[in-house]
Structures are given as C-alpha cells and as structure tokens.
Amino acid sequence: MKNKRQTLPADPQVNQVLTQPCHTQQAKQADSDNQSALQRRIARQFSQAADVYAKHNVLQLRTASMLQSNADLSGIVLDIGAGPGTAFPAAQQVIAVDIAVGMLLKLGCNFPDYTALCADAMALPLADNSIQTVYSNLALQWCSDFPQALAEIYRVLQPGGHCYVSLITAGSLPQLEYLGLRCNAFATANDIDAQINSLPWQQSQIQQQTVTVHFAQLTALLQSLKGIGASAPGPREAAVGQVTDEKSNSNNDGHTVATTAAGLKGRGFLHQLQRRAETLRTDAGLPLDYQVLTFCCQK
Ligand SMILES: C[S@@+](CC[C@H](N)C(=O)[O-])C[C@H]1O[C@@H](n2cnc3c(N)ncnc32)[C@H](O)[C@@H]1O
C-alpha cells in the first residue's frame, strides 16, 4: 500500500496491542494467504464497492446510530468490519479492522489518524485483554464462523471492557422472497443469543428489532442490494453448499440475492418485478425489512 497513512503508526500504546508486524501491506499478504476462497471473494467485492458505499449505506447509518446512542466509545476503540470508517469523537485511538483493502484505503482518506489493519474478524492480530471497547456495525453476519468471531472479541477485550455489536439475522428481507428473488439464510436470533450467552460476560444486553429502509424505485432498492455489497455468496449460503452458477448479487449486509435464471438483465423480467414491487409500496416508498440484532456486553 503506497499511502503512508496505511502503515500502522509507531504509537506505543497501539503497538502494545498488536501481535503481528505493524504494516497493512504485510497484514494483507498474510491475510490473503490464510483467507478461504469465500473470504477472498467477500473481500474483493467489498473492495470494489468502497467508492460507492457512501451512496447506499442508509441501513448502516441507522444501525450505527442505534448502536452508538448508549455506548461509551472511549479509550482504544477496535472497529471490526470498519468499512470506510466511522467517526468516534470520544475515542483516544481507533484501530479499524477489515478484510477488504479497498475499504481500508477509503478509511485512510476519511480517517487518516486511524490505525488500519487488514485482518479477519475470526483471527484478530491483537493481544489478549488489550482493547477497552469493541464496536462492530453490520459486519459479523459475513463471518462463516460467528462463534469464533465472538470468541475473538472476548479474547481481545480487557476485563471490564465493552463490546457494541449489530448484525443481521433470519427473517430479513421478506420482500425479496415476495418478489421471487432467492436469498440465503441468516443465523437465527435465538442461535446468536445462545452463542453470546455461552461466554462468561459480566453483563449482556441483547435486542432484536425490525429496521425498514424505503426506496423510491425498485431499481434503487436493487441497486442498494448490490451497490455496496458484493456478488460473493454470503457465508451461510456457502456453508450449506447452495452456491450455484446463477447470477447473484448480494448487499452490504452479507445477504446474497440470487436472481432467477433470467437474471435481472432482462427488461421483461424487470418490468414484471416492478409491477409486483408496486403492490408493496407504502407512503414512504418501497420497503425492505431487516431483522437487526444488537448486543452490548461487558467482559
Ligand atoms: C456492511 S459493511 C459495514 C461497514 C461499517 N461497519 C459501517 O458501519 O458502515 C461490512 C464490512 O465488513 C467487512 N467484513 C466482512 N467480513 C469480514 C471479516 N471476516 N473480517 C473483517 N471484516 C469483514 C467488509 O469488508 C465490509 O467492509
């Protein structure tokens, strides 16, 4: 990576928490050696989407504000699946982790003071008990092994430290099903709940809610699904071996939308979809419902 800002700073406080050499390029190489083909596809798609991400991140902004409303985001904040970056005005130092180099390049422009680490949420290159606060907004549903990502959060948190996390769960995007668009399954809220509660947190608060995003047109809705997401399959789809050669688009929440054999390119098919979508229209526009699980835990 050419930009000097992408190298990890010589900040002794940050270097104390790193367990790998402090250079994003090195981290990228090590990371790509270790990443599965699926993760490489996810990383590539998010990298390609980095430039247009800010045009489509309505849902992320909504859930970010839900997460941050009651959070104490001070001290060293670790943002997992940071994307192009989030502002943490009270943080003393921000370490931003993402598997997509393109996202981290964007983050380097948006937040030059952040420490960018190209790494996997399921294998954080950070020392045990080193982080005061972990934040992760709509990223962990991409992990093929959520319990492992959660165990990593627990491992790196200092005793007494907090994590603030949001992710998408089963029951999301029923409108796509109605439109005849096939999509992969998310983990259920009950499963995630059980996985969170299997760790010895001092305290944990878990909430599930529906977040609805509205669009003026079906094309905008579909664009939001592929514009900042990826065409890579979501982890659960891969896990159950349903990856096909069908044209597929997935959104930025780890949700794959596999279109019918006709694909979304055919105009006739698009018109058919548009007619059907209009039956869903409300005063606010065409709705897309997400089930969002947020949790705040103290180690
Ligand atoms: C929907 S974006 C969310 C970005 C940001 N948190 C926000 O609020 O806008 C999800 C991000 O998670 C990253 N991601 C996906 N799987 C990951 C993994 N296993 N480890 C680290 N980052 C991952 C993607 O590259 C992407 O930047």
Ligand as a Chemical Component Dictionary entry (heavy atoms), coordinates in Angstrom:
data_LIG
# 
_chem_comp.id                   LIG 
_chem_comp.type                 NON-POLYMER 
_chem_comp.pdbx_formal_charge   0 
_chem_comp.three_letter_code    LIG 
# 
loop_
_chem_comp_atom.comp_id 
_chem_comp_atom.atom_id 
_chem_comp_atom.alt_atom_id 
_chem_comp_atom.type_symbol 
_chem_comp_atom.charge 
_chem_comp_atom.model_Cartn_x 
_chem_comp_atom.model_Cartn_y 
_chem_comp_atom.model_Cartn_z 
_chem_comp_atom.pdbx_ordinal 
LIG C1  C1  C 0  -21.760 -3.630  5.619 1  
LIG S1  S1  S 1  -20.079 -3.194  5.759 2  
LIG C2  C2  C 0  -20.155 -2.290  7.275 3  
LIG C3  C3  C 0  -19.099 -1.229  7.339 4  
LIG C4  C4  C 0  -19.135 -0.336  8.561 5  
LIG N1  N1  N 0  -19.087 -1.102  9.783 6  
LIG C5  C5  C 0  -20.327 0.579   8.569 7  
LIG O1  O1  O 0  -20.982 0.713   9.608 8  
LIG O2  O2  O -1 -20.604 1.217   7.550 9  
LIG C6  C6  C 0  -19.340 -4.739  6.268 10 
LIG C7  C7  C 0  -17.820 -4.683  6.301 11 
LIG O3  O3  O 0  -17.368 -5.888  6.941 12 
LIG C8  C8  C 0  -16.179 -6.321  6.280 13 
LIG N2  N2  N 0  -16.009 -7.757  6.567 14 
LIG C9  C9  C 0  -16.726 -8.779  6.077 15 
LIG N3  N3  N 0  -16.277 -9.936  6.579 16 
LIG C10 C10 C 0  -15.241 -9.642  7.416 17 
LIG C11 C11 C 0  -14.364 -10.416 8.220 18 
LIG N4  N4  N 0  -14.463 -11.738 8.265 19 
LIG N5  N5  N 0  -13.415 -9.771  8.926 20 
LIG C12 C12 C 0  -13.306 -8.410  8.868 21 
LIG N6  N6  N 0  -14.108 -7.627  8.122 22 
LIG C13 C13 C 0  -15.067 -8.231  7.398 23 
LIG C14 C14 C 0  -16.426 -5.989  4.831 24 
LIG O4  O4  O 0  -15.245 -5.931  4.079 25 
LIG C15 C15 C 0  -17.136 -4.634  4.945 26 
LIG O5  O5  O 0  -16.243 -3.563  4.891 27 
# 
loop_
_chem_comp_bond.comp_id 
_chem_comp_bond.atom_id_1 
_chem_comp_bond.atom_id_2 
_chem_comp_bond.value_order 
_chem_comp_bond.pdbx_ordinal 
LIG C1  S1  SING 1  
LIG S1  C2  SING 2  
LIG S1  C6  SING 3  
LIG C2  C3  SING 4  
LIG C3  C4  SING 5  
LIG C4  N1  SING 6  
LIG C4  C5  SING 7  
LIG C5  O1  DOUB 8  
LIG C5  O2  SING 9  
LIG C6  C7  SING 10 
LIG C7  O3  SING 11 
LIG C7  C15 SING 12 
LIG O3  C8  SING 13 
LIG C8  N2  SING 14 
LIG C8  C14 SING 15 
LIG N2  C9  SING 16 
LIG N2  C13 SING 17 
LIG C9  N3  DOUB 18 
LIG N3  C10 SING 19 
LIG C10 C11 SING 20 
LIG C10 C13 DOUB 21 
LIG C11 N4  SING 22 
LIG C11 N5  DOUB 23 
LIG N5  C12 SING 24 
LIG C12 N6  DOUB 25 
LIG N6  C13 SING 26 
LIG C14 O4  SING 27 
LIG C14 C15 SING 28 
LIG C15 O5  SING 29 
# 
